[in-house]
Amino acid sequence: MTTPVPHTDPTSVVHRPSPRQLLVVAKTRFVLFAIVIGLAVLRGNWTALVILAVLAPILAVGLVWYVRGTTVTVSGTQLTYRRPWSTRTVSLDGRQRGLLCVVDQRVQRLGVLAVRGADDTRIVLTEGYFDFPALADVAGRCGVQIVSPDQPLTGKQIRAVAPRLIPRWMA
């Protein structure tokens, strides 16, 4: 979802997490949750079921809170990633480095945009919450390298092309 930012530069754009991508993430989490519930029932662990019954609505409220409070704003001079608990900003002064690519994690392929500023501030956005066209729009506005989604890269390849750009756990 893309909207202009009020009271700022008219070229500023705001992206929010994609409901379609969130459904994909929610489905995979639901499958894992169902497996845990199934195991608890098979083992007769009723305490675990009560804990899961209490945890489920808390996690749902947390996800809604995250989605409503998360934005990525790109202006001519900076990239800002706001979440309910933190804000990160990377200056787009020509010294930023970045890469948009599909990371092959063996189990899944995931679109990842990583931008690191001259002050070492890093913003990493994934296709887990943002759809690939939104990531491509942000990458284009930030002036970072875009690798075709048809050419997924492994973690080793990404570290060779752009060292220290994406977190080690991601690739």
KELOMAR-291315 format. One record per residue (C-alpha): residue number from 1; residue in three letters; x, y, z. Coordinates in steps of 0.2 Angstrom, whole numbers. Example, Ala and Ser with C-alpha at 12.3 -4.5 7.8 and 13.67 -1.06 7.14 Angstrom:
! residues 2
    i   aa      X      Y      Z
    1  ALA     62    -22     39
    2  SER     68     -5     36
! end
This chain:
! residues 171
    i   aa      X      Y      Z
    1  MET      0      0      0
    2  THR      8     17     -5
    3  THR      2     34      0
    4  PRO      9     51     -1
    5  VAL     16     58     16
    6  PRO      6     73     21
    7  HIS     15     90     25
    8  THR     32     84     18
    9  ASP     41     84      1
   10  PRO     28     78    -12
   11  THR     40     65    -18
   12  SER     39     56     -1
   13  VAL     31     39     -1
   14  VAL     25     28     13
   15  HIS     23      9     12
   16  ARG     14     -1     25
   17  PRO     15    -20     27
   18  SER      5    -29     14
   19  PRO    -11    -38     20
   20  ARG     -8    -52      7
   21  GLN     10    -55     13
   22  LEU      4    -55     31
   23  LEU     -9    -69     26
   24  VAL      5    -79     20
   25  VAL     15    -77     36
   26  ALA      0    -80     46
   27  LYS     -4    -96     37
   28  THR     13   -103     40
   29  ARG     12    -98     59
   30  PHE     -5   -106     60
   31  VAL      2   -122     54
   32  LEU     15   -122     67
   33  PHE      3   -117     80
   34  ALA     -9   -132     75
   35  ILE      5   -144     76
   36  VAL     10   -138     94
   37  ILE     -9   -140     99
   38  GLY    -10   -157     91
   39  LEU      6   -163    100
   40  ALA     -1   -156    117
   41  VAL    -18   -165    114
   42  LEU     -9   -181    110
   43  ARG      2   -181    125
   44  GLY    -13   -175    136
   45  ASN     -3   -159    141
   46  TRP    -18   -149    146
   47  THR     -7   -135    154
   48  ALA      1   -132    137
   49  LEU    -16   -130    129
   50  VAL    -22   -117    142
   51  ILE     -5   -108    139
   52  LEU     -8   -108    120
   53  ALA    -26   -103    122
   54  VAL    -20    -88    132
   55  LEU     -6    -84    121
   56  ALA    -15    -85    104
   57  PRO    -26    -69    107
   58  ILE    -10    -60    114
   59  LEU      0    -64     99
   60  ALA    -15    -58     87
   61  VAL    -16    -41     96
   62  GLY      3    -39     95
   63  LEU      2    -43     76
   64  VAL    -12    -30     73
   65  TRP     -2    -17     84
   66  TYR     14    -20     73
   67  VAL      4    -19     57
   68  ARG     -5     -3     62
   69  GLY     11      5     68
   70  THR     24      0     55
   71  THR     28     12     40
   72  VAL     43     14     28
   73  THR     44     32     22
   74  VAL     56     36      8
   75  SER     59     55      4
   76  GLY     73     62     -7
   77  THR     85     63      8
   78  GLN     81     49     19
   79  LEU     74     31     22
   80  THR     64     29     38
   81  TYR     58     13     45
   82  ARG     45     16     60
   83  ARG     39      1     70
   84  PRO     29      3     87
   85  TRP     45      1     97
   86  SER     59      9     87
   87  THR     63     21     72
   88  ARG     78     19     61
   89  THR     83     32     48
   90  VAL     96     30     34
   91  SER    102     46     25
   92  LEU    101     45      6
   93  ASP    116     56      3
   94  GLY    125     45    -10
   95  ARG    135     36      2
   96  GLN    122     23      6
   97  ARG    124      5      1
   98  GLY    111     -7     -2
   99  LEU    104    -23    -11
  100  LEU     87    -29    -16
  101  CYS     87    -48    -20
  102  VAL     79    -64    -17
  103  VAL     88    -74     -4
  104  ASP     88    -93     -6
  105  GLN     87   -100     11
  106  ARG     86   -118      5
  107  VAL     69   -120     14
  108  GLN     61   -104      6
  109  ARG     65    -90     -5
  110  LEU     62    -73      2
  111  GLY     64    -55     -5
  112  VAL     75    -45      5
  113  LEU     80    -26      4
  114  ALA     95    -20     15
  115  VAL    101     -2     15
  116  ARG    116      3     26
  117  GLY    120     21     28
  118  ALA    137     30     30
  119  ASP    134     30     49
  120  ASP    132     10     48
  121  THR    113     11     52
  122  ARG    105     -3     43
  123  ILE     87     -6     38
  124  VAL     82    -23     32
  125  LEU     65    -26     25
  126  THR     58    -43     19
  127  GLU     45    -50      9
  128  GLY     38    -58     24
  129  TYR     28    -42     28
  130  PHE     31    -31     12
  131  ASP     27    -36     -5
  132  PHE     41    -37    -18
  133  PRO     34    -22    -29
  134  ALA     35    -11    -13
  135  LEU     52    -17     -9
  136  ALA     57    -13    -27
  137  ASP     50      4    -26
  138  VAL     59      8    -10
  139  ALA     75      1    -18
  140  GLY     73     12    -34
  141  ARG     70     27    -23
  142  CYS     85     24    -13
  143  GLY     96     21    -28
  144  VAL    103      4    -22
  145  GLN    107    -12    -33
  146  ILE     92    -23    -38
  147  VAL     95    -41    -43
  148  SER     82    -49    -53
  149  PRO     70    -60    -43
  150  ASP     74    -74    -56
  151  GLN     92    -75    -49
  152  PRO     91    -80    -31
  153  LEU    107    -78    -21
  154  THR    114    -88     -7
  155  GLY    120    -80      9
  156  LYS    138    -83      3
  157  GLN    135    -74    -14
  158  ILE    127    -59     -5
  159  ARG    141    -58      7
  160  ALA    153    -58     -8
  161  VAL    144    -44    -17
  162  ALA    139    -34     -2
  163  PRO    148    -38     14
  164  ARG    140    -33     31
  165  LEU    124    -28     22
  166  ILE    111    -42     28
  167  PRO    111    -50     45
  168  ARG    121    -67     46
  169  TRP    105    -76     52
  170  MET     96    -71     36
  171  ALA    107    -79     24
! end
